[in-house]
Structures are given as C-alpha cells and as structure tokens.
Amino acid sequence: MIGVVCEMFHIHPQTLRLYEREGFLHPTRVGGARLYSQEDLERIRTILSLTKNLGVNRAGVDIILRMKRRMDALHREMEGMMDYLENDMRKEFQKRIKEALREMED
C-alpha cells in the first residue's frame, strides 16, 4: 500500500501519485487502495536512483524506462530464439547419432 511504500523509500505519497500520473507506475487498485507489485517497487527504486543519485529529470526517466522495457522485450525475444535454435540443434544431433549407430550396426 502507498503508506508502506512511502516509508520503505522515505518519500512523500504525492511522489508516488506523481509517478503514477506520469505513467511510470501502474499499481493495482483494490477498492481505493493502491497495491504495488515487486516490479513496481523495482521501478520506484530505479526512478529514485536516476533522479536523486544521477540528477535525471522526469523526461529522462521516461526515456530510460521506455528503453529498459524495450531492451527487456528484446532480451526475451532473443532467449526464445536461442531456445528454438538449441532445440533444433539437439534434434539434429540426435538424428545424426541415430544414423551413425545404424551405420555401425550394418
């Protein structure tokens, strides 16, 4: 909930509301209460690090978060391709072993 998250990060509730209005956070709502996921907490940690430690403004934070989402999507896509190639190579390897064993039997 918003109060707990504010205590965790030593920030004002208005800061979280601002981040939500800016589209940086998308907490789940139950009734009128905001519930923050682990992903939201990581994003808050990132935003605070960028703004407080590195002096990045909100426009910069927006660009960085969008780039991070895109990089994460590309990473997942690449992992999927690697899984496909690995499975394809495994099938080819098994096929060649079977052929080699058949030739040895003949």
Buried (B, 14 or more C-beta within 10 A) or exposed (E): EBEEBBEEBEBEEEBBEEBBEBEBBBBEEEEEEBBBEEEBBEBBEBBBEBBEEEEBEBEEBBEBBEEEEEEEEEEEEEEEEEEEEEEEEEEEEEEEEEEEEEEEEE
